[in-house]
Amino acid sequence: MVIVSTIHNNHRVKQHISKERQYNEDLLDIRKRQLNNFYTQRFGQATFRQHVKHYTVDPEQNLDVNEIHRLYED
């Protein structure tokens, strides 16, 4: 009986309890666009980045430690 109750409870928790997003979707979309624009400027178009087999990063293309974080602060 305990096993059936546990399975039922797990199903109820996973399927029926409301799930709330913990982030702002509009802000997430803005950040995704900012990041994509940054990568396009630094490394080229998205189609090139997704389909290239081998890419050598120039030293000036390396990312600083907090560069992405600073991009989101602007």
For each residue, the residues with C-beta under 8 A, 3 or more apart:
1: 4 5
2: 5 6
3: 6 7
4: 1 7 8
5: 1 2 8 9
6: 2 3 9 10
7: 3 4 10 11
8: 4 5 11 12
9: 5 6 12 13
10: 6 7 13 14
11: 7 8 14 15
12: 8 9 15 16 17
13: 9 10 16 17
14: 10 11 17
15: 11 12
16: 12 13
17: 12 13 14
18:
19:
20:
21: 25
22:
23: 27 28
24: 27 28
25: 21 28 29
26: 29 30
27: 23 24 30 31
28: 23 24 25 31 32
29: 25 26 32 33
30: 26 27 33 34
31: 27 28 34 35 72
32: 28 29 35 36
33: 29 30 36 37
34: 30 31 37 38 71 72 74
35: 31 32 38 39 68 71
36: 32 33 39 40 46
37: 33 34 40 41
38: 34 35 41 42 68 71
39: 35 36 42 43 46 49
40: 36 37 43 44 45 46
41: 37 38
42: 38 39 61
43: 39 40 49 55 57 61
44: 40 48 49
45: 40 48 49
46: 36 39 40 49 50
47: 50 51
48: 44 45 51 52
49: 39 43 44 45 46 52 55
50: 46 47
51: 47 48
52: 48 49 55
53:
54:
55: 43 49 52
56:
57: 43 61 62
58: 61
59: 62
60:
61: 42 43 57 58
62: 57 59
63: 67 68
64: 67
65:
66: 69 70
67: 63 64 70 71
68: 35 38 63 71 72
69: 66 72 73
70: 66 67 73 74
71: 34 35 38 67 68 74
72: 31 34 68 69
73: 69 70
74: 34 70 71
